[in-house]
Amino acid sequence: MKTLHEQITDVIAEEPVALFMKGTPQMVMCGNSLRALQALHGAGAPITTVDILPDPRIRQELSAISGWPTIPQVFVKGELIGGADITEELYASGELQAKLDEALGSEHSQEVKVVTLELG
């Protein structure tokens, strides 16, 4: 089994758009997570979400990897974009759409999937 560190870095590296959030798209547990999700959805992003709530180690490991203390955290093609405020600002200015098109090509799908990390 991969370590938690490896699982998180795999999601960041392999998923076009990763959103580490509190809850899931079906049951969002935090207003900031919802705002980031809505901005990504509005920009037409394919979103892969990871719920950080099942275990405090997920958040600790994520913050150690990204150097960003708060949740949510949005990554596009492995690059930390930021949290809810930054993601909303980029969406409002059109920069988020441009960044997605640049990173993923303009023909990206708008699917949402949930990745569950295996906790040993």
Phi and psi restraints in degrees (value plus and minus 20) as a CYANA .aco file:
   2 LYS   PHI     -92.3   -52.3
   2 LYS   PSI     131.8   171.8
   3 THR   PHI     -91.1   -51.1
   3 THR   PSI     143.2   183.2
   4 LEU   PHI     -78.9   -38.9
   4 LEU   PSI     -61.9   -21.9
   5 HIS   PHI     -76.8   -36.8
   5 HIS   PSI     -67.3   -27.3
   6 GLU   PHI     -84.3   -44.3
   6 GLU   PSI     -60.9   -20.9
   7 GLN   PHI     -82.6   -42.6
   7 GLN   PSI     -64.3   -24.3
   8 ILE   PHI     -85.8   -45.8
   8 ILE   PSI     -66.5   -26.5
   9 THR   PHI     -85.1   -45.1
   9 THR   PSI     -52.7   -12.7
  10 ASP   PHI     -83.4   -43.4
  10 ASP   PSI     -65.7   -25.7
  11 VAL   PHI     -80.5   -40.5
  11 VAL   PSI     -66.3   -26.3
  12 ILE   PHI     -81.9   -41.9
  12 ILE   PSI     -62.4   -22.4
  13 ALA   PHI     -97.3   -57.3
  13 ALA   PSI     -56.0   -16.0
  14 GLU   PHI    -116.8   -76.8
  14 GLU   PSI     -46.4    -6.4
  15 GLU   PHI    -109.5   -69.5
  15 GLU   PSI     115.8   155.8
  16 PRO   PHI     -78.1   -38.1
  16 PRO   PSI     -65.2   -25.2
  17 VAL   PHI    -154.3  -114.3
  17 VAL   PSI      99.0   139.0
  18 ALA   PHI    -135.0   -95.0
  18 ALA   PSI     111.9   151.9
  19 LEU   PHI    -141.2  -101.2
  19 LEU   PSI      90.5   130.5
  20 PHE   PHI    -110.5   -70.5
  20 PHE   PSI      97.5   137.5
  21 MET   PHI    -158.2  -118.2
  21 MET   PSI     151.2   191.2
  22 LYS   PHI    -114.4   -74.4
  22 LYS   PSI      90.5   130.5
  23 GLY   PHI      78.7   118.7
  23 GLY   PSI    -184.5  -144.5
  24 THR   PHI    -144.3  -104.3
  24 THR   PSI     147.5   187.5
  25 PRO   PHI     -77.2   -37.2
  25 PRO   PSI     -49.8    -9.8
  26 GLN   PHI     -99.8   -59.8
  26 GLN   PSI     -47.4    -7.4
  27 MET   PHI    -161.6  -121.6
  27 MET   PSI      59.3    99.3
  28 VAL   PHI     -94.4   -54.4
  28 VAL   PSI     112.1   152.1
  29 MET   PHI    -126.8   -86.8
  29 MET   PSI      -6.9    33.1
  30 CYS   PHI    -179.2  -139.2
  30 CYS   PSI     115.8   155.8
  31 GLY   PHI     -81.1   -41.1
  31 GLY   PSI     -58.7   -18.7
  32 ASN   PHI     -87.6   -47.6
  32 ASN   PSI     -57.6   -17.6
  33 SER   PHI     -82.6   -42.6
  33 SER   PSI     -60.2   -20.2
  34 LEU   PHI     -83.9   -43.9
  34 LEU   PSI     -62.5   -22.5
  35 ARG   PHI     -82.3   -42.3
  35 ARG   PSI     -63.0   -23.0
  36 ALA   PHI     -85.2   -45.2
  36 ALA   PSI     -62.9   -22.9
  37 LEU   PHI     -80.6   -40.6
  37 LEU   PSI     -65.1   -25.1
  38 GLN   PHI     -84.9   -44.9
  38 GLN   PSI     -59.9   -19.9
  39 ALA   PHI     -85.0   -45.0
  39 ALA   PSI     -64.1   -24.1
  40 LEU   PHI     -84.2   -44.2
  40 LEU   PSI     -62.5   -22.5
  41 HIS   PHI     -83.7   -43.7
  41 HIS   PSI     -61.6   -21.6
  42 GLY   PHI     -82.0   -42.0
  42 GLY   PSI     -51.5   -11.5
  43 ALA   PHI    -104.3   -64.3
  43 ALA   PSI     -21.8    18.2
  44 GLY   PHI      58.5    98.5
  44 GLY   PSI       4.6    44.6
  45 ALA   PHI     -96.6   -56.6
  45 ALA   PSI     124.1   164.1
  46 PRO   PHI     -97.0   -57.0
  46 PRO   PSI     100.7   140.7
  47 ILE   PHI    -133.2   -93.2
  47 ILE   PSI     106.9   146.9
  48 THR   PHI    -128.8   -88.8
  48 THR   PSI     100.0   140.0
  49 THR   PHI    -126.1   -86.1
  49 THR   PSI     128.9   168.9
  50 VAL   PHI    -149.8  -109.8
  50 VAL   PSI     104.2   144.2
  51 ASP   PHI    -101.3   -61.3
  51 ASP   PSI     102.2   142.2
  52 ILE   PHI    -109.8   -69.8
  52 ILE   PSI     -24.5    15.5
  53 LEU   PHI     -95.2   -55.2
  53 LEU   PSI     -47.2    -7.2
  54 PRO   PHI     -78.9   -38.9
  54 PRO   PSI     -46.7    -6.7
  55 ASP   PHI    -174.7  -134.7
  55 ASP   PSI     110.5   150.5
  56 PRO   PHI     -80.5   -40.5
  56 PRO   PSI     -41.8    -1.8
  57 ARG   PHI     -84.6   -44.6
  57 ARG   PSI     -49.6    -9.6
  58 ILE   PHI     -81.5   -41.5
  58 ILE   PSI     -69.3   -29.3
  59 ARG   PHI     -83.8   -43.8
  59 ARG   PSI     -62.5   -22.5
  60 GLN   PHI     -80.7   -40.7
  60 GLN   PSI     -66.1   -26.1
  61 GLU   PHI     -87.7   -47.7
  61 GLU   PSI     -63.2   -23.2
  62 LEU   PHI     -79.4   -39.4
  62 LEU   PSI     -67.9   -27.9
  63 SER   PHI     -85.2   -45.2
  63 SER   PSI     -53.2   -13.2
  64 ALA   PHI     -86.4   -46.4
  64 ALA   PSI     -57.5   -17.5
  65 ILE   PHI     -92.6   -52.6
  65 ILE   PSI     -66.5   -26.5
  66 SER   PHI    -107.9   -67.9
  66 SER   PSI     -44.5    -4.5
  67 GLY   PHI      55.4    95.4
  67 GLY   PSI      -7.7    32.3
  68 TRP   PHI    -132.0   -92.0
  68 TRP   PSI     104.6   144.6
  69 PRO   PHI    -101.3   -61.3
  69 PRO   PSI     -44.3    -4.3
  70 THR   PHI    -123.2   -83.2
  70 THR   PSI     145.0   185.0
  71 ILE   PHI    -137.7   -97.7
  71 ILE   PSI     120.6   160.6
  72 PRO   PHI    -100.3   -60.3
  72 PRO   PSI     145.4   185.4
  73 GLN   PHI    -148.5  -108.5
  73 GLN   PSI     110.3   150.3
  74 VAL   PHI    -133.0   -93.0
  74 VAL   PSI     110.0   150.0
  75 PHE   PHI    -141.3  -101.3
  75 PHE   PSI     114.6   154.6
  76 VAL   PHI    -138.7   -98.7
  76 VAL   PSI     100.7   140.7
  77 LYS   PHI      29.7    69.7
  77 LYS   PSI      23.7    63.7
  78 GLY   PHI      64.2   104.2
  78 GLY   PSI     -25.1    14.9
  79 GLU   PHI    -121.2   -81.2
  79 GLU   PSI     108.2   148.2
  80 LEU   PHI     -87.9   -47.9
  80 LEU   PSI     100.7   140.7
  81 ILE   PHI    -107.4   -67.4
  81 ILE   PSI     -62.8   -22.8
  82 GLY   PHI     120.9   160.9
  82 GLY   PSI    -175.1  -135.1
  83 GLY   PHI    -122.9   -82.9
  83 GLY   PSI    -175.2  -135.2
  84 ALA   PHI     -83.2   -43.2
  84 ALA   PSI     -67.5   -27.5
  85 ASP   PHI     -80.3   -40.3
  85 ASP   PSI     -69.1   -29.1
  86 ILE   PHI     -84.8   -44.8
  86 ILE   PSI     -63.3   -23.3
  87 THR   PHI     -82.1   -42.1
  87 THR   PSI     -63.0   -23.0
  88 GLU   PHI     -83.8   -43.8
  88 GLU   PSI     -62.7   -22.7
  89 GLU   PHI     -82.5   -42.5
  89 GLU   PSI     -63.0   -23.0
  90 LEU   PHI     -84.8   -44.8
  90 LEU   PSI     -58.2   -18.2
  91 TYR   PHI     -85.4   -45.4
  91 TYR   PSI     -66.8   -26.8
  92 ALA   PHI     -81.6   -41.6
  92 ALA   PSI     -54.7   -14.7
  93 SER   PHI    -106.3   -66.3
  93 SER   PSI     -28.9    11.1
  94 GLY   PHI      68.4   108.4
  94 GLY   PSI     -26.3    13.7
  95 GLU   PHI     -88.8   -48.8
  95 GLU   PSI     -51.8   -11.8
  96 LEU   PHI     -84.1   -44.1
  96 LEU   PSI     -66.0   -26.0
  97 GLN   PHI     -80.0   -40.0
  97 GLN   PSI     -63.7   -23.7
  98 ALA   PHI     -83.1   -43.1
  98 ALA   PSI     -62.4   -22.4
  99 LYS   PHI     -83.8   -43.8
  99 LYS   PSI     -60.9   -20.9
 100 LEU   PHI     -85.1   -45.1
 100 LEU   PSI     -65.5   -25.5
 101 ASP   PHI     -81.7   -41.7
 101 ASP   PSI     -61.2   -21.2
 102 GLU   PHI     -85.9   -45.9
 102 GLU   PSI     -62.6   -22.6
 103 ALA   PHI     -98.6   -58.6
 103 ALA   PSI     -55.9   -15.9
 104 LEU   PHI    -134.7   -94.7
 104 LEU   PSI     -29.9    10.1
 105 GLY   PHI      65.6   105.6
 105 GLY   PSI     138.1   178.1
 106 SER   PHI     -97.4   -57.4
 106 SER   PSI     -32.4     7.6
 107 GLU   PHI    -120.0   -80.0
 107 GLU   PSI      24.5    64.5
 108 HIS   PHI    -108.3   -68.3
 108 HIS   PSI     129.4   169.4
 109 SER   PHI    -101.1   -61.1
 109 SER   PSI     142.6   182.6
 110 GLN   PHI    -133.4   -93.4
 110 GLN   PSI      35.9    75.9
 111 GLU   PHI    -110.3   -70.3
 111 GLU   PSI     136.8   176.8
 112 VAL   PHI    -142.8  -102.8
 112 VAL   PSI     106.2   146.2
 113 LYS   PHI    -151.1  -111.1
 113 LYS   PSI     137.8   177.8
 114 VAL   PHI    -136.1   -96.1
 114 VAL   PSI     109.2   149.2
 115 VAL   PHI    -127.4   -87.4
 115 VAL   PSI     109.4   149.4
 116 THR   PHI    -125.5   -85.5
 116 THR   PSI     105.2   145.2
 117 LEU   PHI     -99.7   -59.7
 117 LEU   PSI     121.9   161.9
 118 GLU   PHI    -105.7   -65.7
 118 GLU   PSI     102.9   142.9
 119 LEU   PHI    -125.9   -85.9
 119 LEU   PSI      98.3   138.3
